[in-house]
Amino acid sequence: MSAWTPSFETELTQLLKDWLKQQGRTQADLRRSLRALSTRMPSILEVLEREHRLNGLAGLASRLCRVEAEWHGEVSADADPATETDPFGQLDLLLQEIRQDCPS
């Protein structure tokens, strides 16, 4: 299992910011989905670090996939219909790749 390092945290922070931007979401949306105490990134990362510690990298990716699935399940007036019909989000592909790389 990969360790939670400052370098990993920095990369994850950038990934989350890019992902939120691509999804048209905010840290507040992510905080609600993760049930973090605050919208600040350290609080969000604390929840994700706990998930990583308990379930590893695959568990972390799975948790983020569930968040993305939750967001896609919400119907909003400005939602892109092409996005709604896409059965795989970027995080699903990441989870699939992690599962292929990690021996069972």
N, CA, C and O atoms as CSV, one atom per row, in Angstrom:
chain,resi,resn,atom,element,x,y,z
A,1,MET,N,N,0.852,-1.183,0.000
A,1,MET,CA,C,0.000,0.000,0.000
A,1,MET,C,C,0.890,1.236,0.000
A,1,MET,O,O,1.886,1.292,0.721
A,2,SER,N,N,0.529,2.217,-0.805
A,2,SER,CA,C,1.309,3.448,-0.840
A,2,SER,C,C,1.037,4.273,0.414
A,2,SER,O,O,-0.079,4.305,0.934
A,3,ALA,N,N,2.076,4.929,0.877
A,3,ALA,CA,C,1.976,5.709,2.112
A,3,ALA,C,C,1.424,7.102,1.816
A,3,ALA,O,O,1.545,7.615,0.704
A,4,TRP,N,N,0.826,7.688,2.826
A,4,TRP,CA,C,0.332,9.067,2.748
A,4,TRP,C,C,1.519,9.959,3.091
A,4,TRP,O,O,1.903,10.064,4.256
A,5,THR,N,N,2.091,10.588,2.098
A,5,THR,CA,C,3.261,11.439,2.287
A,5,THR,C,C,2.894,12.876,1.945
A,5,THR,O,O,1.859,13.119,1.326
A,6,PRO,N,N,3.738,13.839,2.343
A,6,PRO,CA,C,3.475,15.228,1.948
A,6,PRO,C,C,3.394,15.385,0.427
A,6,PRO,O,O,2.590,16.169,-0.077
A,7,SER,N,N,4.220,14.648,-0.292
A,7,SER,CA,C,4.193,14.707,-1.754
A,7,SER,C,C,2.866,14.168,-2.294
A,7,SER,O,O,2.273,14.753,-3.201
A,8,PHE,N,N,2.407,13.050,-1.728
A,8,PHE,CA,C,1.125,12.469,-2.133
A,8,PHE,C,C,-0.006,13.449,-1.840
A,8,PHE,O,O,-0.907,13.630,-2.659
A,9,GLU,N,N,0.046,14.078,-0.670
A,9,GLU,CA,C,-0.994,15.036,-0.280
A,9,GLU,C,C,-1.031,16.227,-1.235
A,9,GLU,O,O,-2.107,16.699,-1.602
A,10,THR,N,N,0.137,16.708,-1.634
A,10,THR,CA,C,0.211,17.826,-2.577
A,10,THR,C,C,-0.394,17.436,-3.922
A,10,THR,O,O,-1.161,18.197,-4.511
A,11,GLU,N,N,-0.041,16.244,-4.400
A,11,GLU,CA,C,-0.584,15.773,-5.679
A,11,GLU,C,C,-2.090,15.559,-5.591
A,11,GLU,O,O,-2.819,15.898,-6.523
A,12,LEU,N,N,-2.561,15.001,-4.480
A,12,LEU,CA,C,-3.990,14.782,-4.296
A,12,LEU,C,C,-4.738,16.113,-4.236
A,12,LEU,O,O,-5.826,16.239,-4.797
A,13,THR,N,N,-4.166,17.091,-3.568
A,13,THR,CA,C,-4.784,18.416,-3.490
A,13,THR,C,C,-4.969,18.998,-4.882
A,13,THR,O,O,-6.037,19.521,-5.201
A,14,GLN,N,N,-3.938,18.912,-5.711
A,14,GLN,CA,C,-4.032,19.440,-7.074
A,14,GLN,C,C,-5.051,18.648,-7.888
A,14,GLN,O,O,-5.822,19.228,-8.654
A,15,LEU,N,N,-5.057,17.329,-7.726
A,15,LEU,CA,C,-6.033,16.491,-8.417
A,15,LEU,C,C,-7.455,16.891,-8.027
A,15,LEU,O,O,-8.327,17.021,-8.886
A,16,LEU,N,N,-7.683,17.087,-6.729
A,16,LEU,CA,C,-9.014,17.470,-6.257
A,16,LEU,C,C,-9.440,18.821,-6.818
A,16,LEU,O,O,-10.585,18.987,-7.238
A,17,LYS,N,N,-8.529,19.779,-6.828
A,17,LYS,CA,C,-8.859,21.106,-7.361
A,17,LYS,C,C,-9.205,21.024,-8.840
A,17,LYS,O,O,-10.172,21.638,-9.290
A,18,ASP,N,N,-8.414,20.263,-9.601
A,18,ASP,CA,C,-8.693,20.095,-11.030
A,18,ASP,C,C,-10.013,19.366,-11.248
A,18,ASP,O,O,-10.795,19.730,-12.126
A,19,TRP,N,N,-10.252,18.338,-10.446
A,19,TRP,CA,C,-11.482,17.549,-10.551
A,19,TRP,C,C,-12.707,18.411,-10.245
A,19,TRP,O,O,-13.699,18.367,-10.972
A,20,LEU,N,N,-12.635,19.193,-9.170
A,20,LEU,CA,C,-13.752,20.070,-8.818
A,20,LEU,C,C,-14.037,21.063,-9.939
A,20,LEU,O,O,-15.193,21.308,-10.284
A,21,LYS,N,N,-12.986,21.626,-10.500
A,21,LYS,CA,C,-13.140,22.590,-11.590
A,21,LYS,C,C,-13.787,21.919,-12.800
A,21,LYS,O,O,-14.700,22.477,-13.409
A,22,GLN,N,N,-13.315,20.728,-13.145
A,22,GLN,CA,C,-13.841,19.996,-14.292
A,22,GLN,C,C,-15.308,19.612,-14.079
A,22,GLN,O,O,-16.095,19.598,-15.026
A,23,GLN,N,N,-15.667,19.304,-12.846
A,23,GLN,CA,C,-17.034,18.911,-12.516
A,23,GLN,C,C,-17.953,20.113,-12.297
A,23,GLN,O,O,-19.169,19.953,-12.184
A,24,GLY,N,N,-17.378,21.309,-12.238
A,24,GLY,CA,C,-18.184,22.493,-11.953
A,24,GLY,C,C,-18.666,22.517,-10.511
A,24,GLY,O,O,-19.750,23.022,-10.217
A,25,ARG,N,N,-17.857,21.967,-9.615
A,25,ARG,CA,C,-18.206,21.882,-8.197
A,25,ARG,C,C,-17.249,22.711,-7.361
A,25,ARG,O,O,-16.233,23.201,-7.856
A,26,THR,N,N,-17.583,22.860,-6.097
A,26,THR,CA,C,-16.752,23.637,-5.180
A,26,THR,C,C,-16.301,22.751,-4.023
A,26,THR,O,O,-16.775,21.627,-3.857
A,27,GLN,N,N,-15.379,23.282,-3.230
A,27,GLN,CA,C,-14.944,22.562,-2.035
A,27,GLN,C,C,-16.115,22.374,-1.081
A,27,GLN,O,O,-16.148,21.399,-0.330
A,28,ALA,N,N,-17.066,23.284,-1.098
A,28,ALA,CA,C,-18.251,23.141,-0.243
A,28,ALA,C,C,-19.066,21.918,-0.665
A,28,ALA,O,O,-19.584,21.197,0.188
A,29,ASP,N,N,-19.183,21.678,-1.972
A,29,ASP,CA,C,-19.886,20.487,-2.454
A,29,ASP,C,C,-19.168,19.222,-1.990
A,29,ASP,O,O,-19.799,18.264,-1.542
A,30,LEU,N,N,-17.838,19.233,-2.104
A,30,LEU,CA,C,-17.047,18.078,-1.695
A,30,LEU,C,C,-17.151,17.866,-0.185
A,30,LEU,O,O,-17.255,16.732,0.283
A,31,ARG,N,N,-17.123,18.962,0.574
A,31,ARG,CA,C,-17.262,18.864,2.031
A,31,ARG,C,C,-18.577,18.188,2.403
A,31,ARG,O,O,-18.608,17.312,3.268
A,32,ARG,N,N,-19.667,18.597,1.746
A,32,ARG,CA,C,-20.980,17.999,2.037
A,32,ARG,C,C,-20.984,16.504,1.725
A,32,ARG,O,O,-21.476,15.700,2.517
A,33,SER,N,N,-20.439,16.142,0.581
A,33,SER,CA,C,-20.443,14.733,0.183
A,33,SER,C,C,-19.571,13.869,1.087
A,33,SER,O,O,-19.908,12.718,1.365
A,34,LEU,N,N,-18.453,14.425,1.545
A,34,LEU,CA,C,-17.548,13.678,2.423
A,34,LEU,C,C,-17.918,13.813,3.895
A,34,LEU,O,O,-17.395,13.092,4.745
A,35,ARG,N,N,-18.828,14.745,4.191
A,35,ARG,CA,C,-19.222,15.054,5.568
A,35,ARG,C,C,-18.024,15.522,6.398
A,35,ARG,O,O,-17.861,15.145,7.558
A,36,ALA,N,N,-17.195,16.352,5.768
A,36,ALA,CA,C,-16.044,16.944,6.460
A,36,ALA,C,C,-16.541,18.078,7.351
A,36,ALA,O,O,-17.645,18.589,7.160
A,37,LEU,N,N,-15.729,18.463,8.315
A,37,LEU,CA,C,-16.127,19.501,9.264
A,37,LEU,C,C,-16.087,20.897,8.664
A,37,LEU,O,O,-16.805,21.787,9.117
A,38,SER,N,N,-15.252,21.096,7.647
A,38,SER,CA,C,-15.052,22.423,7.085
A,38,SER,C,C,-14.863,22.319,5.578
A,38,SER,O,O,-14.562,21.249,5.049
A,39,THR,N,N,-15.044,23.444,4.896
A,39,THR,CA,C,-14.803,23.477,3.453
A,39,THR,C,C,-13.331,23.682,3.130
A,39,THR,O,O,-12.934,23.596,1.968
A,40,ARG,N,N,-12.529,23.950,4.134
A,40,ARG,CA,C,-11.094,24.172,3.898
A,40,ARG,C,C,-10.423,22.857,3.507
A,40,ARG,O,O,-10.776,21.791,4.010
A,41,MET,N,N,-9.453,22.951,2.605
A,41,MET,CA,C,-8.795,21.759,2.075
A,41,MET,C,C,-8.176,20.874,3.161
A,41,MET,O,O,-8.275,19.652,3.051
A,42,PRO,N,N,-7.538,21.430,4.213
A,42,PRO,CA,C,-6.989,20.539,5.244
A,42,PRO,C,C,-8.050,19.646,5.899
A,42,PRO,O,O,-7.772,18.494,6.230
A,43,SER,N,N,-9.246,20.170,6.082
A,43,SER,CA,C,-10.326,19.383,6.674
A,43,SER,C,C,-10.787,18.284,5.714
A,43,SER,O,O,-11.054,17.157,6.134
A,44,ILE,N,N,-10.878,18.614,4.443
A,44,ILE,CA,C,-11.254,17.631,3.426
A,44,ILE,C,C,-10.186,16.544,3.332
A,44,ILE,O,O,-10.500,15.356,3.254
A,45,LEU,N,N,-8.916,16.966,3.340
A,45,LEU,CA,C,-7.815,16.008,3.262
A,45,LEU,C,C,-7.774,15.096,4.486
A,45,LEU,O,O,-7.370,13.937,4.384
A,46,GLU,N,N,-8.187,15.609,5.631
A,46,GLU,CA,C,-8.224,14.793,6.850
A,46,GLU,C,C,-9.181,13.612,6.676
A,46,GLU,O,O,-8.867,12.487,7.066
A,47,VAL,N,N,-10.344,13.877,6.092
A,47,VAL,CA,C,-11.320,12.812,5.840
A,47,VAL,C,C,-10.743,11.802,4.848
A,47,VAL,O,O,-10.882,10.592,5.028
A,48,LEU,N,N,-10.100,12.310,3.804
A,48,LEU,CA,C,-9.541,11.421,2.787
A,48,LEU,C,C,-8.350,10.632,3.322
A,48,LEU,O,O,-8.153,9.477,2.945
A,49,GLU,N,N,-7.556,11.245,4.193
A,49,GLU,CA,C,-6.429,10.529,4.794
A,49,GLU,C,C,-6.938,9.381,5.671
A,49,GLU,O,O,-6.358,8.296,5.681
A,50,ARG,N,N,-8.015,9.627,6.398
A,50,ARG,CA,C,-8.609,8.576,7.228
A,50,ARG,C,C,-9.084,7.418,6.342
A,50,ARG,O,O,-8.877,6.249,6.668
A,51,GLU,N,N,-9.716,7.757,5.232
A,51,GLU,CA,C,-10.172,6.725,4.286
A,51,GLU,C,C,-8.979,5.936,3.743
A,51,GLU,O,O,-9.042,4.711,3.631
A,52,HIS,N,N,-7.908,6.627,3.412
A,52,HIS,CA,C,-6.694,5.987,2.895
A,52,HIS,C,C,-6.081,5.065,3.944
A,52,HIS,O,O,-5.649,3.956,3.629
A,53,ARG,N,N,-6.047,5.524,5.177
A,53,ARG,CA,C,-5.466,4.735,6.264
A,53,ARG,C,C,-6.279,3.447,6.496
A,53,ARG,O,O,-5.710,2.385,6.747
A,54,LEU,N,N,-7.607,3.555,6.411
A,54,LEU,CA,C,-8.474,2.407,6.674
A,54,LEU,C,C,-8.578,1.442,5.493
A,54,LEU,O,O,-8.616,0.227,5.685
A,55,ASN,N,N,-8.623,1.980,4.279
A,55,ASN,CA,C,-8.939,1.153,3.109
A,55,ASN,C,C,-7.934,1.239,1.972
A,55,ASN,O,O,-8.153,0.658,0.909
A,56,GLY,N,N,-6.841,1.951,2.179
A,56,GLY,CA,C,-5.811,2.025,1.151
A,56,GLY,C,C,-6.186,2.944,-0.002
A,56,GLY,O,O,-7.208,3.629,0.020
A,57,LEU,N,N,-5.322,2.932,-1.007
A,57,LEU,CA,C,-5.508,3.797,-2.167
A,57,LEU,C,C,-6.769,3.428,-2.946
A,57,LEU,O,O,-7.484,4.306,-3.428
A,58,ALA,N,N,-7.039,2.132,-3.066
A,58,ALA,CA,C,-8.248,1.699,-3.769
A,58,ALA,C,C,-9.503,2.184,-3.034
A,58,ALA,O,O,-10.479,2.576,-3.674
A,59,GLY,N,N,-9.483,2.160,-1.709
A,59,GLY,CA,C,-10.613,2.653,-0.929
A,59,GLY,C,C,-10.805,4.150,-1.086
A,59,GLY,O,O,-11.932,4.640,-1.147
A,60,LEU,N,N,-9.690,4.875,-1.150
A,60,LEU,CA,C,-9.747,6.323,-1.358
A,60,LEU,C,C,-10.356,6.634,-2.719
A,60,LEU,O,O,-11.240,7.482,-2.831
A,61,ALA,N,N,-9.880,5.945,-3.752
A,61,ALA,CA,C,-10.417,6.156,-5.099
A,61,ALA,C,C,-11.896,5.778,-5.155
A,61,ALA,O,O,-12.690,6.463,-5.799
A,62,SER,N,N,-12.260,4.700,-4.488
A,62,SER,CA,C,-13.651,4.266,-4.457
A,62,SER,C,C,-14.542,5.312,-3.789
A,62,SER,O,O,-15.653,5.577,-4.249
A,63,ARG,N,N,-14.053,5.895,-2.716
A,63,ARG,CA,C,-14.825,6.935,-2.005
A,63,ARG,C,C,-15.065,8.134,-2.913
A,63,ARG,O,O,-16.167,8.682,-2.949
A,64,LEU,N,N,-14.027,8.541,-3.649
A,64,LEU,CA,C,-14.179,9.672,-4.562
A,64,LEU,C,C,-15.096,9.316,-5.734
A,64,LEU,O,O,-15.818,10.176,-6.239
A,65,CYS,N,N,-15.071,8.063,-6.166
A,65,CYS,CA,C,-15.996,7.613,-7.215
A,65,CYS,C,C,-17.441,7.693,-6.729
A,65,CYS,O,O,-18.335,8.074,-7.484
A,66,ARG,N,N,-17.664,7.333,-5.466
A,66,ARG,CA,C,-19.018,7.424,-4.907
A,66,ARG,C,C,-19.485,8.879,-4.853
A,66,ARG,O,O,-20.655,9.170,-5.101
A,67,VAL,N,N,-18.566,9.791,-4.528
A,67,VAL,CA,C,-18.902,11.219,-4.513
A,67,VAL,C,C,-19.307,11.657,-5.916
A,67,VAL,O,O,-20.323,12.328,-6.097
A,68,GLU,N,N,-18.505,11.272,-6.904
A,68,GLU,CA,C,-18.814,11.653,-8.283
A,68,GLU,C,C,-20.150,11.055,-8.726
A,68,GLU,O,O,-20.934,11.727,-9.396
A,69,ALA,N,N,-20.413,9.817,-8.363
A,69,ALA,CA,C,-21.687,9.179,-8.711
A,69,ALA,C,C,-22.853,9.919,-8.054
A,69,ALA,O,O,-23.907,10.101,-8.663
A,70,GLU,N,N,-22.654,10.339,-6.819
A,70,GLU,CA,C,-23.682,11.116,-6.109
A,70,GLU,C,C,-23.966,12.418,-6.856
A,70,GLU,O,O,-25.122,12.803,-7.030
A,71,TRP,N,N,-22.911,13.084,-7.291
A,71,TRP,CA,C,-23.081,14.342,-8.024
A,71,TRP,C,C,-23.791,14.125,-9.349
A,71,TRP,O,O,-24.635,14.933,-9.735
A,72,HIS,N,N,-23.470,13.061,-10.043
A,72,HIS,CA,C,-24.107,12.799,-11.332
A,72,HIS,C,C,-25.552,12.371,-11.153
A,72,HIS,O,O,-26.351,12.485,-12.082
A,73,GLY,N,N,-25.892,11.886,-9.981
A,73,GLY,CA,C,-27.262,11.499,-9.690
A,73,GLY,C,C,-28.165,12.695,-9.460
A,73,GLY,O,O,-29.386,12.591,-9.578
A,74,GLU,N,N,-27.562,13.836,-9.130
A,74,GLU,CA,C,-28.331,15.059,-8.921
A,74,GLU,C,C,-28.694,15.656,-10.273
A,74,GLU,O,O,-27.850,15.759,-11.163
A,75,VAL,N,N,-29.935,16.042,-10.419
A,75,VAL,CA,C,-30.366,16.681,-11.657
A,75,VAL,C,C,-30.352,18.180,-11.434
A,75,VAL,O,O,-31.003,18.695,-10.524
A,76,SER,N,N,-29.601,18.873,-12.274
A,76,SER,CA,C,-29.572,20.330,-12.166
A,76,SER,C,C,-29.956,20.934,-13.503
A,76,SER,O,O,-29.805,20.301,-14.547
A,77,ALA,N,N,-30.446,22.146,-13.467
A,77,ALA,CA,C,-30.923,22.809,-14.675
A,77,ALA,C,C,-29.810,23.037,-15.689
A,77,ALA,O,O,-30.061,23.021,-16.894
A,78,ASP,N,N,-28.587,23.247,-15.220
A,78,ASP,CA,C,-27.491,23.537,-16.139
A,78,ASP,C,C,-26.629,22.311,-16.440
A,78,ASP,O,O,-25.511,22.450,-16.937
A,79,ALA,N,N,-27.133,21.121,-16.145
A,79,ALA,CA,C,-26.356,19.899,-16.378
A,79,ALA,C,C,-26.218,19.629,-17.872
A,79,ALA,O,O,-27.154,19.849,-18.640
A,80,ASP,N,N,-25.065,19.159,-18.268
A,80,ASP,CA,C,-24.781,18.807,-19.649
A,80,ASP,C,C,-25.323,17.402,-19.901
A,80,ASP,O,O,-24.902,16.464,-19.223
A,81,PRO,N,N,-26.246,17.223,-20.856
A,81,PRO,CA,C,-26.820,15.901,-21.099
A,81,PRO,C,C,-25.769,14.861,-21.488
A,81,PRO,O,O,-25.919,13.690,-21.140
A,82,ALA,N,N,-24.728,15.249,-22.187
A,82,ALA,CA,C,-23.670,14.309,-22.572
A,82,ALA,C,C,-22.965,13.765,-21.338
A,82,ALA,O,O,-22.593,12.593,-21.301
A,83,THR,N,N,-22.782,14.604,-20.335
A,83,THR,CA,C,-22.138,14.180,-19.097
A,83,THR,C,C,-23.040,13.210,-18.345
A,83,THR,O,O,-22.551,12.254,-17.743
A,84,GLU,N,N,-24.331,13.440,-18.370
A,84,GLU,CA,C,-25.270,12.596,-17.644
A,84,GLU,C,C,-25.309,11.179,-18.206
A,84,GLU,O,O,-25.562,10.238,-17.454
A,85,THR,N,N,-25.065,10.997,-19.514
A,85,THR,CA,C,-25.142,9.675,-20.113
A,85,THR,C,C,-23.821,8.930,-20.055
A,85,THR,O,O,-23.781,7.748,-20.395
A,86,ASP,N,N,-22.755,9.564,-19.642
A,86,ASP,CA,C,-21.444,8.925,-19.554
A,86,ASP,C,C,-21.423,7.989,-18.348
A,86,ASP,O,O,-21.479,8.462,-17.213
A,87,PRO,N,N,-21.344,6.657,-18.564
A,87,PRO,CA,C,-21.396,5.734,-17.432
A,87,PRO,C,C,-20.118,5.716,-16.604
A,87,PRO,O,O,-20.132,5.255,-15.463
A,88,PHE,N,N,-19.018,6.206,-17.156
A,88,PHE,CA,C,-17.748,6.197,-16.437
A,88,PHE,C,C,-17.238,7.616,-16.280
A,88,PHE,O,O,-17.052,8.330,-17.266
A,89,GLY,N,N,-17.008,8.028,-15.029
A,89,GLY,CA,C,-16.341,9.291,-14.781
A,89,GLY,C,C,-14.845,9.044,-14.760
A,89,GLY,O,O,-14.397,7.898,-14.813
A,90,GLN,N,N,-14.091,10.090,-14.684
A,90,GLN,CA,C,-12.633,9.964,-14.648
A,90,GLN,C,C,-12.183,9.156,-13.439
A,90,GLN,O,O,-11.217,8.398,-13.529
A,91,LEU,N,N,-12.858,9.303,-12.326
A,91,LEU,CA,C,-12.449,8.586,-11.124
A,91,LEU,C,C,-12.725,7.090,-11.237
A,91,LEU,O,O,-11.987,6.284,-10.671
A,92,ASP,N,N,-13.784,6.708,-11.965
A,92,ASP,CA,C,-14.033,5.287,-12.189
A,92,ASP,C,C,-12.881,4.662,-12.964
A,92,ASP,O,O,-12.460,3.543,-12.671
A,93,LEU,N,N,-12.377,5.389,-13.951
A,93,LEU,CA,C,-11.248,4.890,-14.736
A,93,LEU,C,C,-10.000,4.778,-13.872
A,93,LEU,O,O,-9.230,3.827,-14.009
A,94,LEU,N,N,-9.798,5.746,-12.984
A,94,LEU,CA,C,-8.661,5.704,-12.071
A,94,LEU,C,C,-8.764,4.494,-11.145
A,94,LEU,O,O,-7.776,3.791,-10.931
A,95,LEU,N,N,-9.944,4.248,-10.599
A,95,LEU,CA,C,-10.151,3.099,-9.719
A,95,LEU,C,C,-9.882,1.794,-10.462
A,95,LEU,O,O,-9.249,0.886,-9.923
A,96,GLN,N,N,-10.358,1.704,-11.686
A,96,GLN,CA,C,-10.126,0.506,-12.489
A,96,GLN,C,C,-8.629,0.283,-12.715
A,96,GLN,O,O,-8.147,-0.846,-12.618
A,97,GLU,N,N,-7.903,1.345,-13.013
A,97,GLU,CA,C,-6.459,1.243,-13.229
A,97,GLU,C,C,-5.734,0.828,-11.948
A,97,GLU,O,O,-4.807,0.020,-11.995
A,98,ILE,N,N,-6.150,1.376,-10.810
A,98,ILE,CA,C,-5.532,1.021,-9.528
A,98,ILE,C,C,-5.765,-0.453,-9.231
A,98,ILE,O,O,-4.855,-1.154,-8.788
A,99,ARG,N,N,-6.977,-0.919,-9.475
A,99,ARG,CA,C,-7.283,-2.329,-9.213
A,99,ARG,C,C,-6.453,-3.255,-10.098
A,99,ARG,O,O,-6.068,-4.346,-9.675
A,100,GLN,N,N,-6.180,-2.818,-11.323
A,100,GLN,CA,C,-5.358,-3.628,-12.222
A,100,GLN,C,C,-3.908,-3.653,-11.758
A,100,GLN,O,O,-3.226,-4.667,-11.909
A,101,ASP,N,N,-3.432,-2.548,-11.195
A,101,ASP,CA,C,-2.041,-2.438,-10.763
A,101,ASP,C,C,-1.772,-3.117,-9.425
A,101,ASP,O,O,-0.657,-3.576,-9.177
A,102,CYS,N,N,-2.780,-3.183,-8.564
A,102,CYS,CA,C,-2.592,-3.741,-7.219
A,102,CYS,C,C,-2.904,-5.233,-7.225
A,102,CYS,O,O,-3.985,-5.639,-7.651
A,103,PRO,N,N,-1.956,-6.056,-6.751
A,103,PRO,CA,C,-2.249,-7.491,-6.667
A,103,PRO,C,C,-3.270,-7.757,-5.566
A,103,PRO,O,O,-3.254,-7.115,-4.516
A,104,SER,N,N,-4.135,-8.691,-5.819
A,104,SER,CA,C,-5.179,-9.024,-4.834
A,104,SER,C,C,-4.715,-10.063,-3.854
A,104,SER,O,O,-5.470,-10.453,-2.964
